[in-house]
Amino acid sequence: MFYIGGLLFHFAKNPNYHNCYAYVATHNIPGCILPGYNVLRTTLLQKERANVERLLKPIKDTWNANGVSIVYDGWLDPQRRPLINIMVASDGDLVFIKAINGSSEYKEKHFIARLLKDVIKEIGHEKVVQVITDNASVMKATETLIEDEYPRIFGAPCVIHTLNLALKNICATKNIEKNEVTYEECSWISCIADDVSFIRVFIINHSMRLAMFNEFFSLKPLQVVDIRFALVIVMLKRLKLIKRCLQAMVINDQ
């Protein structure tokens, strides 16, 4: 079934997969007919969507009292297609609203504002407190369009993106002339990040060194995805976890 159908092997870890087989193995179900192709993509899909909506209802019922923030996030999928995610955050709970394929669209302020206004209307403008986006100039212009139509809704920049840009401005070598004093104080961040990156490449790019490393620890040496934010922090946290392993590897007789 897995090989002929081309199913992902991760499917075998799905708890619903295990529960399904455990139930069938312990129950006699006379006359059971497995759901077919058309039922799976129509009737059962509609029922499951209705079930998800029921599960989300307790969260959505709090939106009137607490208000919500609409969060806009653009990213690229593995095929390099530009995708737009829109989520709603309220009192610690985050609800995914929709994803839009922006491949055939030019992401200018009017297009983005139209997407956000549609979500505002869907949720109800009286429930929306703010719209959160990144710090790109087009997003600033989009926030202005939203505020012009809905004066009670504020446009807010993403705090993480703001801090990320600030750290880049402080630590980047190209800004030494602008921020000479600040760079002198904070350049150690870049130095440590460079050292950590060098250690990772030194180990994983050579089969013998990697084999030696694997003898001492099960964690991979700093193999983290190149995410947009906090990459250096993730790398440093991993280095702290494998510090003793690296020390043991270096002093080993091999």
C-alpha positions in Angstrom: 0.0 0.0 0.0 2.7 2.4 1.0 5.0 1.7 -2.0 2.4 1.3 -4.7 0.5 4.4 -3.5 3.6 6.5 -3.0 2.5 7.3 0.5 4.9 9.3 2.8 6.6 7.1 5.3 5.8 9.7 8.0 2.2 8.5 7.6 3.1 5.4 9.6 3.7 7.7 12.6 0.2 9.2 12.4 -1.8 8.2 15.5 -5.0 8.0 13.5 -3.3 5.4 11.3 -2.5 3.3 14.3 -6.0 3.8 15.9 -7.7 2.8 12.7 -5.8 -0.5 12.4 -6.2 -1.3 16.1 -9.9 -0.8 15.9 -10.3 -2.9 12.8 -8.2 -5.7 14.4 -10.4 -5.9 17.5 -13.9 -5.3 16.0 -16.0 -7.3 13.6 -17.6 -4.8 11.2 -20.0 -6.7 8.9 -20.9 -5.0 5.6 -18.2 -2.3 6.0 -17.5 -0.5 2.8 -14.2 1.5 2.6 -14.7 5.1 1.5 -13.9 5.6 -2.2 -12.1 8.3 -4.1 -15.2 10.6 -4.7 -16.5 10.2 -1.1 -13.1 11.1 0.4 -12.8 14.3 -1.6 -16.4 15.4 -1.3 -18.8 14.2 1.4 -16.2 13.1 4.0 -14.1 16.2 3.4 -17.1 18.4 4.0 -17.9 16.5 7.2 -14.4 16.9 8.5 -14.4 20.6 7.7 -17.6 20.9 9.7 -15.9 19.0 12.6 -12.9 21.4 12.5 -15.3 24.4 12.6 -17.0 22.9 15.7 -13.6 22.5 17.4 -12.8 26.1 16.6 -16.1 27.5 17.8 -15.0 28.0 21.5 -12.1 30.0 20.3 -14.1 32.1 17.8 -16.8 32.8 20.5 -14.2 34.7 22.5 -13.4 37.1 19.6 -16.2 39.5 20.4 -15.0 40.0 24.0 -11.3 40.0 23.4 -10.8 41.3 19.9 -8.3 39.8 17.4 -5.1 40.6 15.5 -4.9 39.6 11.9 -1.4 38.3 11.0 -0.1 38.5 7.5 3.0 36.4 6.5 4.5 35.8 3.0 6.9 32.9 2.3 8.2 30.6 -0.4 7.3 26.9 -0.6 9.8 24.2 -1.6 8.9 24.8 -5.3 9.7 28.5 -4.8 6.1 29.6 -5.2 5.2 32.7 -3.2 2.5 31.8 -0.7 0.6 34.2 1.6 -0.7 33.0 5.0 -3.3 34.9 6.9 -4.0 34.0 10.6 -6.0 35.4 13.4 -4.5 35.7 16.9 -6.6 36.3 20.1 -5.7 35.8 23.7 -2.9 33.4 22.9 -4.8 31.3 20.4 -3.9 31.3 16.8 -6.3 30.3 14.0 -5.3 29.7 10.4 -7.7 31.4 8.1 -6.4 30.9 4.5 -3.4 30.5 2.2 -3.2 32.3 -1.1 -0.9 31.3 -4.0 0.6 34.6 -5.2 2.4 33.2 -8.2 0.3 35.1 -10.7 -0.1 38.3 -8.7 2.1 41.3 -8.2 2.2 41.8 -4.5 1.6 45.6 -4.3 -0.3 47.5 -1.7 -3.7 47.4 -3.3 -3.6 43.6 -3.8 -2.5 42.9 -0.2 -5.0 45.4 1.2 -7.8 43.7 -0.7 -6.8 40.3 0.8 -6.8 41.8 4.3 -10.0 43.7 3.9 -11.7 40.5 2.7 -10.6 38.7 5.9 -11.7 41.8 8.0 -15.2 41.6 6.5 -15.3 37.8 7.0 -14.5 38.1 10.7 -16.3 41.4 11.3 -14.4 44.7 11.5 -15.8 45.4 15.0 -13.7 42.4 16.3 -10.4 43.4 14.7 -8.0 45.5 16.8 -4.9 45.4 14.5 -3.3 44.0 11.4 0.3 42.7 11.9 2.7 42.6 8.9 6.5 42.8 8.4 8.4 46.0 7.9 8.6 46.1 4.1 7.7 49.5 2.6 4.7 47.9 0.7 3.4 46.7 4.0 3.5 50.2 5.5 1.5 51.5 2.5 -0.9 48.6 2.9 -1.5 49.4 6.6 -2.2 53.0 5.7 -4.9 51.9 3.2 -6.5 49.7 6.0 -6.4 52.5 8.5 -8.0 54.9 6.0 -11.0 52.6 5.6 -11.1 51.3 9.2 -9.9 54.1 11.5 -10.4 51.8 14.6 -8.0 49.2 13.2 -4.3 49.8 13.7 -1.4 48.6 11.5 1.4 47.2 13.5 4.9 45.9 12.5 6.1 42.4 13.5 8.3 42.9 16.6 10.5 39.9 15.7 11.2 41.3 12.2 11.9 44.7 13.7 14.5 43.2 16.2 16.0 41.1 13.4 16.5 44.2 11.2 18.0 46.1 14.2 20.5 43.3 15.0 21.5 43.1 11.3 22.0 46.9 11.3 24.2 46.7 14.4 26.2 43.7 13.6 26.7 43.8 9.8 30.3 44.7 8.8 29.0 47.0 6.0 27.6 49.4 8.7 30.9 49.9 10.5 31.3 53.4 9.2 27.7 54.4 10.3 27.8 52.6 13.7 31.5 52.3 14.6 31.0 52.5 18.3 28.0 50.2 18.4 29.6 47.7 16.1 32.7 47.6 18.3 30.4 46.7 21.3 28.4 44.1 19.5 30.7 42.6 16.8 31.3 39.6 19.1 27.9 38.3 18.0 29.1 38.0 14.4 32.4 36.5 15.4 30.7 33.7 17.4 28.2 33.0 14.7 31.1 32.7 12.2 32.9 30.3 14.5 29.8 28.1 15.0 29.2 28.0 11.2 32.8 27.0 10.6 32.6 24.1 13.2 29.4 22.8 11.6 30.8 22.8 8.1 34.1 21.3 9.3 32.3 18.3 10.7 29.4 17.6 8.3 31.4 18.1 5.1 33.8 15.3 5.8 32.6 11.7 6.2 35.4 10.6 8.6 34.9 13.6 11.0 31.2 13.1 10.9 31.6 9.4 11.7 33.8 10.3 14.7 31.2 12.8 15.9 28.4 10.3 15.6 30.2 7.9 17.9 29.9 10.4 20.8 26.5 12.0 20.3 23.2 11.2 18.5 22.3 14.9 17.7 23.4 16.1 14.3 25.9 19.0 14.5 24.0 22.1 13.9 22.0 20.9 11.0 19.3 23.5 11.1 17.2 24.9 8.3 18.2 28.3 7.1 15.1 30.1 8.6 14.6 33.8 8.3 14.7 34.6 12.0 16.8 33.4 15.0 19.1 31.1 12.9 22.1 32.2 14.9 20.3 31.5 18.2 19.2 28.0 17.1 22.8 27.2 16.0 24.3 28.5 19.3 21.7 26.5 21.4 22.6 23.3 19.5 26.3 24.0 20.0 25.8 24.3 23.8 24.0 20.9 23.7 26.9 19.2 21.9 29.7 21.0 23.6 31.0 18.1 25.7 30.6 15.8 22.7 32.9 18.1 20.6 35.4 18.2 23.4 35.5 14.4 23.7 35.8 14.1 19.9 38.8 16.5 19.8 40.8 14.7 22.5 40.0 11.2 21.3 42.9 9.1 20.4 41.6 8.6 16.9 
